Amino acid sequence: MRDDGVGMTEEQVKALNNGENIFSNGIGFTNVLRRVKEMPSATLSITSKKDEGTTMVFIQPLKELQHVENYYGRG
């Protein structure tokens, strides 16, 4: 996923990767990060540049998909 929004500083990206909630308007993204880290073999890569946007790449190997569906449910 990529956007051309306000982006984040390097420090903000590091804080997110450490599980910190850097957003004052809720816990949504922090919740997503926590869930991704709980998934076996899943990775989420975040790159961002202030005033240029953010790119996030989520990778979940197909062999693990059944486990994820069992754990979180479908849909």
Buried (B, 14 or more C-beta within 10 A) or exposed (E): EEEEEEBBEEEBBEBBEEEEBBEEEEEEBBEEBEBBEEBEEBEBEBBBEEEEBBBBEEEBEEEBEEEBEEEEEEE
